[in-house]
Amino acid sequence: MKCGKCGEEITIHVNRRTDIQNLYLEPGEEGAAYNLRKEILGKKCPNLIRIDVDFDKNYRVIRKDIEGGSFID
């Protein structure tokens, strides 16, 4: 991701066991199976970046939002 204020590029690491929450879908229910909410600080500025990412049951990204920065592909 990239900071919206200073432009710093930040790499984050996600641990499936501790960072991602299971959403406990009902059998046959459509939608995200897992969710990641994380707040990130870079090293160059105090700008707080918030991400909210939904994953399917195979941990593929199905929706992602960011505040205070942008995702880098």
C-alpha positions as CSV (number, residue, x, y, z in Angstrom):
1,M,0.0,0.0,0.0
2,K,1.0,3.6,-0.3
3,C,0.5,6.4,2.2
4,G,-1.8,9.1,1.1
5,K,0.2,11.9,2.7
6,C,3.9,11.2,2.2
7,G,3.8,8.5,-0.5
8,E,5.7,5.9,1.5
9,E,5.2,2.4,0.2
10,I,4.4,0.0,3.0
11,T,4.4,-3.8,2.8
12,I,2.3,-5.6,5.4
13,H,2.3,-9.3,6.4
14,V,-1.0,-11.0,7.3
15,N,-1.1,-14.0,9.6
16,R,-4.2,-16.1,8.8
17,R,-4.4,-17.4,12.4
18,T,-4.3,-14.1,14.3
19,D,-5.2,-11.3,11.8
20,I,-8.1,-12.7,9.9
21,Q,-11.6,-13.2,11.4
22,N,-13.9,-16.0,10.4
23,L,-17.4,-14.6,9.6
24,Y,-19.2,-18.0,10.2
25,L,-21.6,-18.1,7.3
26,E,-24.8,-20.3,7.4
27,P,-24.8,-23.3,5.1
28,G,-25.6,-22.1,1.6
29,E,-25.2,-18.4,2.5
30,E,-23.3,-16.3,0.0
31,G,-20.7,-13.6,0.9
32,A,-17.4,-13.2,2.5
33,A,-16.1,-16.0,4.7
34,Y,-13.2,-14.1,6.3
35,N,-12.5,-10.4,7.1
36,L,-9.3,-8.5,7.8
37,R,-9.3,-5.1,9.5
38,K,-5.9,-3.6,10.2
39,E,-4.5,-0.2,11.1
40,I,-1.0,0.5,9.7
41,L,1.5,3.2,10.4
42,G,4.4,3.9,8.1
43,K,7.9,4.8,9.3
44,K,8.1,8.3,7.7
45,C,4.9,10.0,8.9
46,P,2.2,9.5,11.6
47,N,-0.6,9.0,9.0
48,L,-2.8,6.1,10.1
49,I,-4.0,3.9,7.3
50,R,-7.0,1.6,7.8
51,I,-7.8,-1.4,5.6
52,D,-10.8,-3.6,5.5
53,V,-10.6,-6.7,3.2
54,D,-13.1,-9.5,2.7
55,F,-12.0,-13.0,1.5
56,D,-13.9,-16.0,0.2
57,K,-13.5,-19.4,1.7
58,N,-10.3,-19.9,-0.3
59,Y,-8.8,-16.7,1.0
60,R,-9.2,-14.9,-2.4
61,V,-9.9,-11.1,-2.0
62,I,-13.5,-10.3,-2.9
63,R,-13.6,-6.7,-1.6
64,K,-11.0,-4.3,-0.3
65,D,-11.3,-0.7,1.1
66,I,-8.6,1.6,2.4
67,E,-8.6,5.0,4.2
68,G,-5.6,7.2,4.3
69,G,-3.8,5.6,1.4
70,S,-4.1,3.4,-1.7
71,F,-3.4,-0.2,-2.6
72,I,-0.5,-0.9,-5.0
73,D,-1.0,-3.8,-7.4
